Amino acid sequence: MVNGLPAHVLLVHAVVVLVPLAALMAVIAAAWPAARRKLGFLTPLVGLAALGGVPLATEAGEWLEEHVPESPLVEQHTQYGDAVLVWAVGLFLVTCAVWFIGRLADRARAERLASAGTTGADGTVAATPTARSAWAGAPWARAVVGVVTLVIATGATLAVYRAGDSGARAAWQDQVGSTSSGTAGAGSAGQGDGDTDGG
């Protein structure tokens, strides 16, 4: 409990912000090299923060689940919440991959420019790190990284949405239903009193 509120309620807000933010940063970094260089290590750092927040929210949710009545909506929310962790792991790995492969591509490009025209004594091109990391800057590599990043980022965002939506339904549906029933009951009682007075 934090100031009278279940910790799960507060931690969920962090997950709802961090996971989509990490997903957006990963997609931008994968599609836009200049933005990736600007974001730098911040992208995997946000991915790590998002990953760390998910199990905290899940554990707090398990505590809360033990203190609320069982219902199909609560069970569904628990299942969706567990799925978020799987997507968060994938998202973190993707943010790391985008950052690391991007650095390899930048290094390969810089070394290619620096070693342009350099040959060995036997007339062959000298072996440099550029030759070993050239694949990182290849168009096919960027395409594969971009597609995988988009898929994982979309899946993680949708998983958070589903978990949040099911949690909201589980938290508010019973209260709204009770309020509606109470209002309808009060109206019926008032109408009955009016009929009695009229009689």
C-alpha positions as CSV (number, residue, x, y, z in Angstrom):
1,M,0.0,0.0,0.0
2,V,1.2,3.5,-0.9
3,N,-0.7,6.4,0.8
4,G,-3.7,4.1,1.1
5,L,-3.6,2.9,-2.5
6,P,-2.5,-0.6,-3.7
7,A,1.0,-0.4,-5.1
8,H,-0.2,-2.2,-8.2
9,V,-2.3,0.9,-9.2
10,L,0.7,3.1,-9.1
11,L,3.2,0.7,-10.7
12,V,0.8,0.0,-13.6
13,H,1.0,3.7,-14.6
14,A,4.8,3.3,-15.0
15,V,4.4,0.3,-17.2
16,V,1.7,2.0,-19.3
17,V,4.1,4.8,-20.0
18,L,7.5,3.1,-20.2
19,V,6.6,0.1,-22.5
20,P,5.0,2.2,-25.3
21,L,7.8,4.8,-24.9
22,A,10.5,2.1,-25.3
23,A,8.6,0.7,-28.3
24,L,8.3,4.1,-30.0
25,M,12.0,4.8,-29.4
26,A,13.0,1.4,-30.8
27,V,11.0,1.9,-33.9
28,I,12.4,5.4,-34.5
29,A,15.9,4.2,-33.8
30,A,15.6,1.3,-36.2
31,A,14.1,3.4,-39.0
32,W,16.0,6.6,-38.6
33,P,19.8,6.3,-38.1
34,A,20.3,10.0,-37.2
35,A,17.7,9.7,-34.5
36,R,19.3,6.5,-33.2
37,R,22.6,8.3,-32.8
38,K,20.9,11.1,-30.9
39,L,19.0,8.7,-28.6
40,G,22.2,6.6,-28.1
41,F,22.1,4.4,-25.1
42,L,18.9,6.0,-23.9
43,T,16.9,3.5,-26.0
44,P,18.0,0.3,-24.3
45,L,18.0,2.1,-21.0
46,V,14.3,2.9,-21.3
47,G,13.7,-0.7,-22.5
48,L,15.4,-1.9,-19.3
49,A,13.3,0.4,-17.1
50,A,10.2,-0.9,-18.8
51,L,11.2,-4.5,-18.3
52,G,12.0,-3.8,-14.7
53,G,8.6,-2.2,-14.0
54,V,6.6,-5.2,-15.4
55,P,7.5,-7.8,-12.7
56,L,7.1,-5.2,-10.0
57,A,3.6,-4.4,-11.2
58,T,2.9,-8.1,-11.6
59,E,4.0,-9.0,-8.1
60,A,1.9,-6.1,-6.7
61,G,-1.0,-7.4,-8.7
62,E,-0.7,-10.8,-7.3
63,W,-0.9,-9.4,-3.8
64,L,-4.0,-7.4,-4.8
65,E,-5.6,-10.4,-6.4
66,E,-5.5,-12.2,-3.0
67,H,-7.5,-9.3,-1.5
68,V,-10.3,-8.9,-4.0
69,P,-13.2,-11.2,-4.9
70,E,-12.4,-13.8,-7.6
71,S,-14.0,-13.1,-10.9
72,P,-13.5,-14.0,-14.6
73,L,-12.4,-10.5,-15.3
74,V,-9.7,-10.6,-12.6
75,E,-8.4,-13.9,-14.0
76,Q,-8.3,-12.5,-17.5
77,H,-6.4,-9.5,-16.3
78,T,-3.9,-11.7,-14.6
79,Q,-3.3,-13.7,-17.8
80,Y,-2.9,-10.6,-19.9
81,G,-0.5,-9.2,-17.3
82,D,1.7,-12.3,-17.4
83,A,1.8,-11.9,-21.2
84,V,3.2,-8.4,-20.9
85,L,6.3,-9.7,-19.2
86,V,7.1,-11.9,-22.2
87,W,6.7,-9.0,-24.7
88,A,8.7,-6.7,-22.4
89,V,11.7,-9.1,-22.5
90,G,11.5,-9.1,-26.3
91,L,11.2,-5.4,-26.4
92,F,14.3,-5.0,-24.2
93,L,16.3,-7.4,-26.4
94,V,15.2,-5.5,-29.5
95,T,16.2,-2.1,-28.1
96,C,19.7,-3.6,-27.3
97,A,19.9,-5.1,-30.7
98,V,19.0,-1.8,-32.5
99,W,21.6,0.1,-30.4
100,F,24.4,-2.5,-30.8
101,I,23.8,-3.2,-34.5
102,G,23.5,0.5,-35.2
103,R,26.9,1.1,-33.5
104,L,28.4,-1.6,-35.7
105,A,27.0,0.0,-38.8
106,D,28.4,3.4,-37.8
107,R,31.8,1.9,-37.0
108,A,31.9,0.0,-40.3
109,R,31.0,3.2,-42.2
110,A,33.6,5.2,-40.5
111,E,36.3,2.6,-41.0
112,R,35.3,2.1,-44.6
113,L,35.8,5.8,-45.3
114,A,39.1,5.8,-43.4
115,S,40.5,2.7,-45.1
116,A,39.3,3.5,-48.6
117,G,42.0,2.6,-51.0
118,T,44.2,0.9,-48.4
119,T,45.9,-2.3,-49.7
120,G,48.3,-4.8,-48.3
121,A,51.8,-5.5,-49.6
122,D,50.5,-8.3,-51.8
123,G,47.9,-6.0,-53.5
124,T,44.9,-7.3,-51.6
125,V,42.6,-5.3,-49.4
126,A,43.9,-5.3,-45.9
127,A,41.7,-7.1,-43.4
128,T,40.0,-4.6,-41.1
129,P,37.1,-4.6,-38.6
130,T,35.1,-3.0,-41.4
131,A,35.1,-6.2,-43.4
132,R,33.9,-8.2,-40.4
133,S,31.1,-5.7,-39.4
134,A,30.1,-4.6,-42.9
135,W,26.9,-6.7,-42.6
136,A,25.5,-4.4,-40.0
137,G,25.2,-1.6,-42.5
138,A,23.8,-3.7,-45.3
139,P,20.3,-2.9,-46.5
140,W,19.0,-6.4,-45.7
141,A,20.3,-6.1,-42.2
142,R,18.4,-2.8,-41.7
143,A,15.3,-4.3,-43.2
144,V,15.4,-7.3,-40.9
145,V,16.0,-5.3,-37.8
146,G,13.3,-2.8,-38.8
147,V,10.7,-5.5,-39.3
148,V,11.5,-7.4,-36.1
149,T,11.5,-4.2,-34.1
150,L,8.1,-3.1,-35.5
151,V,6.6,-6.5,-34.7
152,I,7.9,-6.7,-31.2
153,A,7.1,-3.0,-30.5
154,T,3.5,-3.4,-31.8
155,G,3.0,-6.6,-29.8
156,A,4.3,-5.1,-26.6
157,T,2.1,-2.0,-26.9
158,L,-1.0,-4.1,-27.7
159,A,-0.2,-6.4,-24.7
160,V,-0.1,-3.4,-22.4
161,Y,-3.3,-2.1,-23.8
162,R,-5.1,-5.5,-23.3
163,A,-3.8,-5.8,-19.8
164,G,-4.8,-2.2,-18.9
165,D,-8.2,-2.5,-20.5
166,S,-9.0,-5.8,-18.7
167,G,-7.8,-4.3,-15.4
168,A,-10.0,-1.3,-15.8
169,R,-13.0,-3.6,-16.6
170,A,-12.2,-5.7,-13.5
171,A,-11.9,-2.7,-11.3
172,W,-14.9,-0.7,-12.4
173,Q,-17.5,-3.0,-13.9
174,D,-18.8,-4.2,-10.5
175,Q,-18.8,-0.7,-9.1
176,V,-20.6,0.7,-12.0
177,G,-23.1,-2.2,-11.9
178,S,-23.7,-1.7,-8.2
179,T,-24.2,2.0,-8.7
180,S,-26.7,1.5,-11.5
181,S,-28.6,-1.1,-9.4
182,G,-28.7,1.2,-6.4
183,T,-30.0,4.0,-8.5
184,A,-32.6,1.9,-10.1
185,G,-33.6,0.5,-6.7
186,A,-33.9,4.0,-5.3
187,G,-36.0,5.1,-8.2
188,S,-38.3,2.1,-7.8
189,A,-38.7,2.8,-4.1
190,G,-39.5,6.4,-4.8
191,Q,-42.1,5.5,-7.4
192,G,-43.7,3.1,-4.9
193,D,-43.9,5.7,-2.3
194,G,-45.5,8.1,-4.7
195,D,-48.1,5.5,-5.7
196,T,-48.9,4.8,-2.0
197,D,-49.3,8.5,-1.3
198,G,-51.5,8.9,-4.3
199,G,-53.7,6.0,-3.2
